[in-house]
Amino acid sequence: GGRVTTQLGVWEMVRACEALGAGEIMLNCIDRDGTNSGYDLELIADVKSAVRIPVIASSGAGCPEHFSEVFAATSCDAALAAGIFHRREVAIGAVKEHLCSGDVTVRYNP
């Protein structure tokens, strides 16, 4: 699932989505999904540079530091994770505390 070969590259695809009226891009990197190895920073930066709409980074987060890394290395507007929270490998509060200790603005009420 999730692997269909097309003639379009990611840059062309996200530009087309924006032109068709997309309000944001939720970017899932299938090669990083579930790996806990960190976000695909190069892909996220490339997509963000291709569009003017918000880009949400997804796939690959395995620890709180991966979140601060994606914000520091790219200009993404948000980052998400699912598996690490569902499997209780990392607490949501731990990620928010980590981000609050840096320069990332988060919604957090401890």
Secondary structure by P-SEA (a helix, b strand, c coil): cccccccccaaaaaaaaaaacccccccccccccccccccaaaaaaaaaaacccbbbbbcccccaaaaaaaaaaccccccccccccccccccaaaaaaaaaaccccccccc
